[in-house]
Amino acid sequence: MLTLQHVVIAYNAYTVVKDVNFALMPGQIGCLLGPSGCGKTTLLRAIAGFEQLKSGSISLQQKQVSSAQKHLNPELRQVGMVFQDFALFPHLSVADNISFGLKRASKAEKADKVRELLQLVGLPNLGNRFMHQLSGGQLQRVALARALAPEPKVLLLDEPFSSLDADLRESLARDIRAILKKLKITALLVTHDQHEAFAMADIIGVMSDGALQQWATPYELYHKPANRFVADFIGRGVLLPGTVLADNKVAISLGAFSQSYNTTLAQGSRVDVLIRPDDIVHDDDSPIAAKIIEKTFRGSHILYQLKLKSGEQVQCLALSHHNHAIGEDLGIRLDLDHLVVFPA
């Protein structure tokens, strides 16, 4: 449904997007995830038709819409867009906002479409309200309904939940995912929030400095990061120094562990091993203990910052039923099903 091949976007001598390649199948929900300034929104705007390409190509339904020589105008691409600030008209009602893009439809057709979409986005009785009468979550649903009204082939969402609080962001992302799946619409989301990305997307592209670092499922990004940037950005952790042993085992200060992540490393090689907070389990019966130097209460869990006897620091995400004090020793063990290893 959507294909990008070797896409490069530049402003004069400054290259913003560097040789990006990916594709979305019909009905698939993708996400461009990365920090501010990494080029993800510029890429989204290029797909919509608001930015020109320096080189490469963008195709919709296997028809080229952008290249260095060709540029199809946004209104001809059958692409819908939900903007970061919603971009709704304050002087129009909810119903009139939704029907705004239905220029060729009759009054009865518009009314039917608005009724159908309001039902779909969970706002069945709010058609006559104005924007100042709605909550942030309701405004987002109106923006989605307006983007869906012309029945786009691809829906683009630019940081659509950034103005909402954290709990609402994740729940709304799940709701919108369910709507898009029901309609079998191909969509591409841009966000800097990995929780949003995981809640909504089938496949995610992590971007940094204009380049696509990895294009993979959420599971693969977390357990099989392509490089250090992805490993650090997805489910943050720390890197502990280690040494490769025989039979693809790795020794670190917490013990020796099997790994299948990087099988090309020679025995004796120095490596860095990624340890995430959920890799370390609180266990009072463990012979290994670490001193608590910081703690952050997170409701059901407490995130402990721990100092090992080696002087290295790790984090442990433990259930908050047992509340340990700063300065205490905490018994820990490693639960490493997927050991992520990089050359030192």
Residue pairs with C-beta under 8 A, 6 or more apart in sequence:
1 24
1 25
1 26
1 27
1 28
1 60
1 61
1 153
1 154
1 186
2 23
2 24
2 30
2 47
2 58
2 59
2 60
2 154
2 186
2 188
3 22
3 23
3 24
3 57
3 58
3 59
3 62
4 20
4 21
4 22
4 23
4 43
4 47
4 56
4 57
4 58
5 21
5 56
5 57
5 58
5 59
6 19
6 20
6 21
6 55
6 56
6 57
7 17
7 19
7 20
7 21
7 43
7 46
7 53
7 55
7 56
7 57
7 58
8 15
8 17
8 18
8 19
8 20
8 53
8 54
8 55
8 56
9 15
9 16
9 17
9 39
9 42
9 43
9 46
9 51
9 52
9 53
9 54
10 16
10 17
10 54
15 54
15 210
16 39
16 42
16 210
17 39
17 42
17 43
17 46
17 210
18 39
18 209
18 210
18 211
19 56
19 211
20 43
20 56
20 211
20 212
21 212
21 215
22 30
22 205
22 212
22 215
24 30
24 154
24 186
24 188
24 203
25 186
26 184
26 186
27 181
27 184
27 185
27 186
28 186
28 202
28 203
29 177
29 180
29 181
29 186
29 187
29 188
29 189
29 200
29 201
29 202
29 203
30 187
30 188
30 189
30 201
30 202
30 203
30 204
30 205
31 188
31 189
31 190
31 191
31 196
31 197
31 200
31 201
31 203
31 204
31 205
32 40
32 43
32 44
32 188
32 189
32 190
32 191
32 204
32 205
32 207
33 40
33 191
33 192
33 194
33 197
33 204
33 205
33 206
33 207
33 233
34 40
34 192
34 206
34 207
34 208
34 233
35 192
35 208
35 233
36 192
38 207
38 208
38 209
38 210
39 207
39 209
39 210
39 211
40 190
40 207
41 158
41 159
41 190
42 51
43 190
43 207
44 156
44 158
44 188
44 190
45 51
45 158
46 52
46 53
46 58
46 66
47 58
47 66
47 79
47 154
47 156
47 188
48 74
48 77
48 79
48 81
48 156
49 65
49 66
49 71
49 72
49 73
49 74
49 76
49 77
49 79
50 74
52 66
52 71
53 66
53 67
53 68
53 71
54 68
55 67
55 68
56 67
56 68
57 64
57 66
57 67
58 64
58 65
58 66
58 67
59 65
60 77
60 78
60 79
60 153
60 154
61 153
64 70
65 71
65 72
65 77
66 72
78 150
78 152
78 153
78 154
79 152
79 153
79 154
79 155
79 156
80 147
80 148
80 150
80 152
80 154
80 155
80 156
81 147
81 155
81 156
81 157
81 158
82 140
82 143
82 144
82 147
82 155
82 156
82 157
82 158
82 160
83 143
83 158
83 160
84 158
84 159
84 160
84 162
84 163
85 163
86 139
86 140
86 142
86 143
87 143
88 97
88 131
88 139
88 142
88 143
88 146
89 96
89 97
89 100
89 131
90 130
90 131
90 132
91 130
92 100
92 130
93 127
93 128
93 129
93 130
94 118
94 123
94 126
94 127
94 128
94 129
94 130
94 131
94 134
94 142
95 111
95 114
95 118
95 127
95 128
97 131
97 142
97 146
98 113
98 114
98 117
98 118
98 127
98 142
98 145
98 146
98 149
99 105
99 110
99 111
99 113
99 114
99 149
100 146
100 149
101 146
101 149
101 150
102 109
102 110
102 113
102 149
102 150
105 113
113 149
114 127
114 145
114 149
115 124
115 127
117 145
117 148
117 149
118 124
118 125
118 126
118 127
118 145
120 145
120 148
120 179
120 182
120 183
121 141
121 142
121 144
121 145
121 179
122 141
122 175
123 138
123 141
123 142
123 145
126 134
126 138
131 139
131 142
134 142
136 163
136 164
136 168
137 164
137 168
137 172
140 160
140 161
140 164
140 172
141 172
143 160
144 160
144 176
144 179
147 155
148 155
148 183
148 185
152 185
153 186
154 185
154 186
154 187
154 188
155 180
155 185
155 186
155 187
155 188
156 187
156 188
156 190
157 176
157 187
157 188
157 189
157 190
158 190
159 190
159 191
159 192
160 176
160 189
161 168
161 169
161 172
161 173
161 191
161 193
161 196
162 191
162 193
164 172
166 195
169 193
169 195
169 196
170 195
170 196
170 199
173 196
173 199
173 200
174 199
174 200
176 200
177 199
177 200
180 187
189 196
189 197
189 200
189 201
191 197
194 233
194 234
194 235
197 204
197 218
198 204
198 218
201 218
202 217
203 215
203 216
203 217
204 215
204 216
204 217
204 218
204 221
205 212
205 213
205 214
205 215
206 212
206 213
206 214
206 221
206 229
206 230
206 233
206 234
207 213
208 229
208 233
213 226
213 227
213 229
213 230
214 220
214 221
214 225
214 226
214 227
214 230
216 224
216 226
221 230
221 234
222 234
222 235
223 338
223 340
224 261
224 338
224 340
225 231
225 234
225 274
225 340
227 342
228 239
228 272
228 342
231 237
231 274
231 340
231 342
235 276
235 278
236 276
236 277
237 274
237 275
237 276
237 277
237 279
237 315
238 274
238 275
238 312
238 313
238 314
238 315
239 272
239 273
239 274
239 275
239 342
240 252
240 253
240 254
240 272
240 273
240 275
240 312
240 314
241 252
241 270
241 271
241 272
241 273
241 344
242 250
242 251
242 252
242 270
242 271
242 272
242 273
242 341
243 250
243 251
243 268
243 269
243 270
243 271
244 250
244 265
244 266
244 267
244 268
244 269
244 271
245 251
245 256
245 267
246 267
247 258
248 258
248 259
248 260
248 263
249 256
249 257
249 258
249 259
250 256
250 257
250 259
250 271
250 273
250 339
250 341
252 273
252 275
253 308
253 309
253 310
253 312
254 275
254 288
254 308
254 334
255 288
255 334
257 273
257 334
257 336
257 339
258 339
259 339
259 341
260 339
261 338
261 339
261 340
261 341
262 271
262 341
262 342
262 343
265 271
265 341
265 343
269 343
269 344
270 343
270 344
271 341
271 342
271 343
271 344
272 341
272 342
272 343
272 344
273 339
273 340
273 341
274 339
274 340
274 341
274 342
275 314
275 334
275 336
276 315
277 303
277 314
277 315
277 316
277 317
278 317
279 334
279 335
279 336
280 306
280 314
280 315
280 316
280 317
280 332
280 333
280 334
280 335
281 316
281 318
281 332
281 333
281 334
281 335
282 304
282 316
282 318
282 319
282 322
282 330
282 331
282 332
283 331
283 332
283 333
284 331
285 331
286 331
286 332
286 333
288 331
288 332
288 333
289 309
289 329
289 330
289 331
289 332
290 306
290 307
290 308
290 309
290 314
290 316
290 329
290 330
290 332
291 306
291 307
291 327
291 328
291 329
291 330
292 304
292 305
292 306
292 324
292 325
292 326
292 327
292 328
292 329
292 330
293 305
293 306
293 307
293 313
293 326
294 304
294 305
294 326
295 302
295 303
295 304
295 305
295 324
295 326
296 302
296 303
297 320
298 317
298 320
299 320
300 319
300 320
301 317
301 318
301 319
301 320
302 317
302 318
302 319
302 320
302 323
302 324
303 315
303 316
303 317
304 315
304 316
304 317
304 318
304 324
304 330
305 313
305 315
306 313
306 314
306 315
306 316
306 330
306 332
307 313
308 314
316 330
316 332
318 330
324 330
